[in-house]
Amino acid sequence: MNVYELSIEQKEVLIGQTYDGLQYFNPVLDAEGNWFISIEEVNCCINESFQWVKDLPLIEYNPI
């Protein structure tokens, strides 16, 4: 499964923010120490302030 990788700084910016006005970004840490958000969060993002998430790199999810 692929997910979108975040830097620590990007993760901090997204915490507590909504991607569609109702649902919140949920940055998660994987077994490789990578912060990420889901494809659904990126695809459903209509918040103008966070359109940059659509440019994040895709990585393979490695569960803890």
C-alpha positions as CSV (number, residue, x, y, z in Angstrom):
1,M,0.0,0.0,0.0
2,N,1.3,3.5,-0.9
3,V,1.0,6.6,1.3
4,Y,2.3,10.1,1.1
5,E,5.4,10.9,3.0
6,L,5.7,14.0,5.3
7,S,8.6,15.8,6.8
8,I,8.4,16.4,10.6
9,E,7.7,20.1,9.8
10,Q,4.9,19.2,7.4
11,K,3.4,16.8,10.0
12,E,3.4,19.6,12.6
13,V,1.6,21.9,10.2
14,L,-1.1,19.4,9.4
15,I,-1.9,18.3,13.0
16,G,-5.3,19.8,13.9
17,Q,-6.1,20.9,10.4
18,T,-9.0,19.7,8.2
19,Y,-8.6,18.6,4.6
20,D,-12.2,19.0,3.7
21,G,-13.7,21.2,6.4
22,L,-14.9,18.2,8.4
23,Q,-12.3,15.6,8.5
24,Y,-8.8,16.1,10.0
25,F,-5.4,15.1,8.7
26,N,-4.1,12.2,10.6
27,P,-0.3,12.0,10.3
28,V,1.0,8.5,11.3
29,L,4.5,7.1,11.9
30,D,5.5,3.9,10.1
31,A,8.1,1.2,11.0
32,E,10.8,3.0,9.0
33,G,10.3,6.3,11.0
34,N,8.5,8.0,8.1
35,W,5.5,10.3,8.8
36,F,2.8,9.9,6.3
37,I,-0.8,10.7,5.4
38,S,-3.2,8.5,3.4
39,I,-4.0,8.7,-0.3
40,E,-7.6,9.4,0.7
41,E,-6.6,12.5,2.7
42,V,-4.6,13.8,-0.2
43,N,-7.3,13.0,-2.8
44,C,-10.1,14.5,-0.7
45,C,-8.1,17.7,0.2
46,I,-10.1,20.7,-0.8
47,N,-8.6,23.1,1.8
48,E,-6.8,25.8,-0.3
49,S,-4.1,26.2,2.4
50,F,-3.0,22.6,2.1
51,Q,-3.0,21.9,-1.7
52,W,0.8,21.3,-1.4
53,V,0.0,17.8,0.0
54,K,-0.8,16.8,-3.6
55,D,2.9,17.2,-4.4
56,L,4.2,14.9,-1.6
57,P,6.2,11.8,-2.6
58,L,4.5,8.4,-2.6
59,I,6.2,5.8,-0.4
60,E,5.4,2.2,0.4
61,Y,3.7,1.8,3.8
62,N,5.6,-0.3,6.3
63,P,3.4,-1.0,9.4
64,I,4.9,-1.1,12.9
